[in-house]
Amino acid sequence: MTIRIGLMGFGRIGRQVYELAARSNDIEVVAIADKGRIDILHYLLSAETSTPELFRLEGNKLVNPRFSARVTQVDTPGDMPWDIFDVDAVIDCTGIFRDVASMQAHLDAGAKRVLLRTLPIDKIDRIVIPGINSHTIYAGDRMLSAGSATTNALCLLLHIVAAKLEIDCVSMTTIHCYTSDQSLQDYAGRDFRRSRSAAENIIPNTHEGERWMHVILPAFAGKVMTNTLNVPLHSGCMLDANLVLADSSIDTNTFNEIVRAGAADIGDVVGITDDPIVSSDVLGSTLSLLFDTQATEKAGKHIIKAVGWYENLGHAARLLDVVRLYHDLDVAMGVRL
């Protein structure tokens, strides 16, 4: 049975979700809400793919060999009539409408479930990180989040290591590409540092992962500090995590082998590289985390520095994975929302 989804926001993540769906055999994007002009949205989609000929613009629809998606110039939750399109889930890719009221507006407009592409502001039904807590989902969940790309990468690393080692605390910094809400030139924004040019600076920023750690990995509540450095790169990110281990005997080789074995157990969301890679080498990867064995270091008796790589395409893939998880649960339970 084909899964029908709607997209709110057709920025980079939205376009990546669309392209991955077009290359799947089980998901169709049937409706897209975005304030942009449809011809420009099509242009951007075509510019980012190696097969632009597969994505056509026909009137008010984006068309590919598998499905067509109606595009509507709507940028506010509640204004898009999702019920008309009979969508099984709406993925809000804007990164803006993260509060319960906005998610409820999607539901009131006919969405059966709403999935955020980032962390929420309020308490919602479920934050689902594939590879960690997929078994906790419930058919009655309506307001969902798949975390963020950085949150997935960090939590997967901690989940793997904590299965074998006791971790006292963690300090994580993500070296992150600039984001669409940053200005390319100095421009007065919501805080001082983020008012500086994203194209010219390394900009320290906060990260919300630590706030939700008690929900995703309860054993790490109050033990994790997360920060961001936005750098002048278009895509590709690096996770830099310092783990304070209770066992002082753990060396870098032992640590690497623990992560290697754990990645194999989790499946296709975590990968291992033994090569001396850089950020551009992770582009095109659908992994949530590519663990870098060459970068593992030990400091003093208890600190292990671990490095991993990821890009937004991996998170787009996880968004579709979460949609599939709920679809499979509904089918198994004979639920028709």
N, C-alpha and C positions, 0 to 999 in steps of 0.2 A: 504494500500500500504506500503510495507516494505521500510524503509529508509536505504540507503547504505552509510556507512561512511568508510573513511580511517584514519589511525592513523600514525602520524609522531612521533616516539619516543615510546618505549615500556618499560619505567621505571614504577615506582609505579603507577602514575596517569594513564598512558596508560593501564596498566594491569587491574586497577580497572574499567576503562571505558569498556574494553573488557569484563570483567566478568559481569558487569551490563547489557551490551548489550546482552550477552548470556542468561541472565535470563529474558530478556524482551520478548515481543511478537511483537515488531514493528521495531526493529533496528538490522541491520547486519553489522558487521565489515568485509569488504571484502578484505582489503589490509592493510598491516603494513610495515612501513619503519623504520628500526632500524639498527645501525651498529653492533649490537651484533650477536653472533652465534645463530641460531635458536634453537638448542638443549638446550642451556643455557637459552634462553628466555622462552622456554617451561618449563624448570625446575623451574625457578623463579615463573612463573604463577601457577604451580602445588603446589609449596611450600606455597603459600599464601592463598590457598583456602581450605575450609573444604570438598570439593568434587573433588579432583584431578582427579578422574577416568573419569570425564566428559570432560576433556580437553586433547586431544590427539595430537600427532605430526605425521603427515603423509607426508613424503617427505618435501616439502617446504611450507607446510600449517599447521596452527593451526586449529584444528577441534573440534567442540563441537556438541551436538545434534541439534542445530538450524542452524549453518552456518559454513563455512570454510573461513579462511583468508589467503591469499597468503602473505608470509613474504619475504621481499627483503632487502639485506644488503645495505641500502642507508641512508646517514645521512646528506644530503644537500637538502634544498628545490629546486625544479626544476629538480632534477635528478630522481624523482619518477614519472612514467607515469600514473598519476591518471586517465587520459581519458580512458586508456585501461580497467580500473576497473569500469568505469561509476559511480563514487562516487557522492553522493549528497552533501557531505561536508567532508572536511578534518579537523580533530582536531589535531592541533600541540601541542603535550604533552611534548615537549622537554624543554620548558621554556627558550630556547636560541634564537630562530628565531622570535623576537618580532618586527622587523622593517617592514615598508611597502614594502621594496624591497624583503624581504624574503617571505612575504605573496603573493606578486604579482608573485613570481616565482612558488608558488603552483598553483595559478590561471592559469598561462601560461602553466603549465603542465597538465591542464585539470580539476583541482578542480573547482567546481561550487561556493563553499564558503569555507573560511578558518576561523576556530575558534581557538583562542589562549586559552590555559588553564591558562594563567596569564595575567597581565596587559601589554599593548603594550608600545613601546618606542615612536612611532609617533602617530599622529592623524589618526584614522581609521574610518570606517563607523559607528560602534556602539559598545559600551560596554553594554552588557545586563546582568542585575542582576534579575533573576526570583524573583517575589514577589515585585519588585519595578518599573521597567520600561519596562516590557514585552510589554506593549501597544504601545511603541514607535517604534517598529521594522518596517522595510520597505522592501518590496520585492526586491528592488534594492541593498540592503546591500550585500557586498561581503567580506569585511574584518571585522571580529568580534572578540570580546574578551568577556569572561565570568567573567572577573576580576580575583581575586585570592580567595582562601578559606577565608583568613583573611578579604579581602575587602568585600566579601559577608556578613560575620558575622557582621562586624561593620556597614555597610550601612543598613542592615536589622534592626538592633537595633535602629539606629538613625531615620530611616524611620518610625518605629512604634511609638517611643516616640514623634517625632516632629509632628505627627498628632494630639497630645493632649496638648503638652507642648512646650513653647518657650525655645530653647537651645541657650545659648550665645556662648559657645565654648566647645570643646571636646579635651581631651588628651587620646590617646589610646596606650597601650602597649600589644602586643601579646606575650605570653609565648609559644614559638613555638618549636616543635621538630626540631632536626637538619635536614639539607637538603642534597641532593645528591651532591651539589657542594661544600660542606665543607669537609675538610680533617679530618680523625680520629686521626691523629697525627699532631704535629706542622709542618707546611709546608708553605713555602713562597707563599702566594696567592696574590689577587688583593688589599688587604688592610691589615693593621696591625692586627686588632682584629680577622678578619676571617682567618688569618694565624695560629691561635691557634687551638689546638685539640678540635674538636666538641664533642669527647667522654669524655672530662675531665673538660669542662668549661661551664659557663654561658657566652655567647658571645653577647654583645650589637650589634645591627645591625639596619640599616635603613629600612623603609618600604615605598613603593611608593603610598600607598592608598591616602594620602593627596593630591598628585599631580593631581589625577583624580577626586577628590571629586566634582569639579565644573561641571563635565560632568554627574556624576551619581546622585548626590544630589545638584543641583545648589544653594539651600538655604544655604548650608554649605561651600560654597567657602570661603577660607581664615579663616575658623573657626575650622579646625581640624588639630591636630598634631598626627602623627602615628610613632611608633617605634616598634622594635622587640628585644626580648631576646631569642636567640637560646639556648636551653638547651639539656642535654644529654639524650633525649628520642627518641625512634624510631618513634613514632606516637602519636597523640593526642595533641591538642593545647588549650590554654585558652586565652580568650579575656578579658582584664582588661581595662575598659573605665571609665574615670572620666568626667561626664557631668555637666557643670555649667548651672543651670536652672535659668530663670528669676524669677520664682515664688518660694519664700522662704518657702512657706507653704507646699510644697510637701514632704511627709515623705516616708519611705521605703515601707510601705504597699501600699500606693497609687501608687507609681512608679511600684511596682510589678504587681498590678492589671491592670495598663495601658498596660504593656508589655504582660500580659496574654491575655487580650482582643484583642490586636493587632495581636498577634500570631495566634489566632483563626481565625481572618479575612483573614490573608494572605494565610493560607493553610498549606501544608505539608513541608515547608522549614524551619520553626521555631518551636521549641518545648519548653516546660517548664518543669523544674524539681524542685520539692520541697525537694529533698533528698540531703544529704551531700555528693555529688559525688566527685570523683577525675578523673584525666585525662584518666585512663584506662577504666573508665565506659562509655566513649563516643565512644570507638572503635567499629566499625561496624555500626555506625549511618550514615544515609543518609541525615540528617538534615544539613542545612547550619549554624544553630545556635541553641544550647540548652541552654536556659537562666536559670541561677542558682538563684532562689529566695532567698535562704539562705545566699548568699554572698552579697546581696545588702546592702550598708551602706550609711549613710549620714555624711558629714563632714561640719561643720559650717552651714551657712544658705542656701547656694545655690548649694553645690556640692553633687552629687549622684554618688557613685561608683557602677558600674554594671559589673557583671561577666557572661561570657558565655563560652561554650565549643564547639569544633568542631574537625573534622578530615578530611583527604583528600578524604575519600569515599563520603562525602557529596558534595564536589566540583565536583567529577567525575559525580555524579548524576545530578548536575546542568548543566554540559557540555552537557549531553544528553538531558536535558530539553530544552536548547537553540536550539539544532538541531531540536527537535520536534516542537518548536514554529515556526521556519522558514518553516519547511515542511508543517505544517498546514496552514500557510499563503499562501504558493505557491498553495496548493490544493484549498483553498478558492477562490483564484484569477485566477485559471485555468492556472497558470504559469508552463511552462516546461523549465527549464534552459538548 
